[in-house]
């Protein structure tokens, strides 16, 4: 019984063994064992509608630890379109950063943030979604600006970033 429990425990830790360096350069899907896409957004440096998804920003997560739980975000990733597998896009990961841990209620927001009060559509931020009474969310755990065509994040000073509150009653 103890050996089986230890083996099960080790299998639960395996997804955490993936590092950012294991992700950069990899074409996904398929994702490394223990990771899946939690969500993302298309990005482009072109005004051509056919190129709207040349790049992406997203979150990779581990599955929920129990049946009623939520997936656990692990990485913020940037990717460049590498092709298609049928209708599904495949991305070559160009940058990966650890998702800030220990921040319940924080989610990735992209394309609706400002830096020092100026709109910047290439800013991705992990923002606390908590208040429907304010137009701008200022509780930012992490922020980065996606540089194209390199597909890399420039990490920003979180206190300089705020993002539109999509749940704000005044929108």
C-alpha positions in Angstrom: 0.0 0.0 0.0 2.8 2.5 0.9 4.6 1.8 -2.4 1.4 2.3 -4.4 0.7 5.6 -2.6 4.3 6.8 -3.2 4.0 5.9 -6.9 0.7 7.8 -7.2 2.1 10.8 -5.3 5.1 10.9 -7.7 2.8 10.7 -10.7 0.9 13.7 -9.4 4.2 15.6 -9.2 5.4 14.7 -12.7 3.5 17.6 -14.5 5.4 20.1 -12.3 8.7 18.8 -13.7 8.1 20.8 -16.9 10.2 23.9 -17.0 9.9 27.0 -19.2 13.0 25.9 -21.1 11.2 22.6 -21.9 8.4 24.6 -23.5 10.2 27.2 -25.7 10.6 26.0 -29.2 8.0 23.2 -28.7 5.1 22.9 -31.1 1.8 22.4 -29.3 -0.6 20.6 -29.3 0.1 18.0 -28.2 1.1 19.4 -24.8 3.6 17.9 -22.4 2.1 15.3 -20.0 0.1 17.0 -17.3 -0.4 20.3 -19.2 -3.3 21.6 -21.3 -4.4 24.9 -22.7 -6.5 26.9 -20.2 -7.2 29.7 -22.7 -5.6 32.3 -24.9 -5.9 35.1 -27.4 -4.8 35.7 -31.0 -2.3 38.5 -31.6 -0.9 40.0 -34.8 1.5 42.6 -36.0 -0.4 42.9 -39.2 -3.7 44.6 -40.2 -4.5 41.8 -42.7 -7.5 39.8 -41.4 -5.9 36.6 -42.7 -3.0 37.1 -40.3 -5.1 37.9 -37.1 -3.7 34.8 -35.4 -0.1 34.9 -36.4 0.8 34.8 -32.7 -0.9 34.0 -29.5 -0.8 34.6 -25.7 -2.2 32.0 -23.4 -2.1 30.0 -20.2 -1.1 26.4 -19.8 -2.4 24.6 -16.8 -2.3 21.3 -14.9 -5.6 19.4 -14.5 -7.7 20.0 -11.3 -6.5 17.9 -8.3 -10.0 16.7 -7.6 -13.3 16.2 -9.5 -14.8 19.5 -8.3 -11.6 21.6 -8.6 -10.3 24.0 -11.2 -7.2 23.5 -13.4 -4.1 25.0 -11.9 -2.4 27.6 -14.1 1.3 26.9 -14.6 2.7 29.1 -17.4 2.0 32.2 -19.4 3.1 31.4 -22.9 3.5 33.2 -26.2 3.4 31.3 -29.5 3.8 31.7 -33.2 1.4 29.9 -35.6 3.2 26.8 -36.8 0.5 25.3 -38.9 -2.8 23.4 -38.4 -3.8 19.9 -37.4 -7.2 19.8 -39.2 -9.2 22.8 -37.8 -6.9 23.1 -34.7 -4.1 25.7 -34.7 -0.6 24.5 -33.7 1.8 27.0 -32.0 5.5 27.1 -31.7 6.1 28.4 -28.1 8.3 31.5 -28.3 8.3 32.4 -24.7 7.1 30.9 -21.4 7.1 32.3 -17.9 5.9 30.7 -14.7 2.3 31.7 -13.7 2.4 33.6 -10.4 1.2 31.2 -7.7 -0.8 31.7 -4.5 -3.0 34.3 -6.1 -6.6 33.0 -6.1 -9.0 35.2 -8.1 -6.3 36.4 -10.5 -6.7 35.8 -14.3 -4.9 36.5 -17.5 -6.1 39.6 -19.4 -4.8 40.5 -22.8 -5.4 43.4 -25.1 -7.4 45.6 -22.7 -4.7 47.0 -20.5 -2.8 50.3 -20.1 0.7 51.2 -19.1 1.0 54.5 -17.2 -2.5 55.3 -18.3 -1.9 54.7 -22.0 -3.7 51.9 -23.9 -1.3 49.1 -25.0 -2.9 46.2 -26.9 0.2 44.0 -26.5 0.1 44.0 -22.7 -0.8 40.7 -21.0 -1.5 41.0 -17.3 -2.5 38.7 -14.5 -5.1 40.8 -12.7 -7.4 40.2 -9.7 -11.0 40.1 -10.9 -12.9 41.2 -7.8 -14.7 44.5 -8.1 -17.6 45.3 -10.3 -17.8 48.9 -9.1 -14.6 50.2 -10.7 -13.7 50.7 -14.4 -10.0 49.8 -14.1 -8.5 46.9 -12.2 -5.2 47.8 -10.6 -4.3 44.7 -8.5 -1.8 43.2 -11.0 0.3 40.2 -10.0 2.4 40.1 -13.3 2.5 42.1 -16.5 4.4 41.8 -19.8 4.4 43.3 -23.2 4.6 40.9 -26.2 7.3 42.0 -28.6 6.7 41.0 -32.2 8.0 39.4 -34.3 10.2 37.9 -31.7 7.3 36.6 -29.7 8.9 37.4 -26.3 7.6 39.1 -23.3 9.2 42.2 -21.8 8.3 42.0 -18.2 6.7 45.3 -17.0 6.5 46.9 -13.6 3.1 45.6 -12.4 2.2 48.8 -10.5 2.4 50.8 -13.8 -0.3 48.5 -15.4 -4.1 48.5 -15.1 -6.7 46.7 -17.1 -10.3 47.4 -18.1 -12.8 45.7 -15.8 -14.9 43.7 -18.2 -17.5 43.2 -15.4 -17.8 46.9 -14.7 -21.5 48.0 -14.7 -20.7 51.2 -16.7 -19.4 49.4 -19.8 
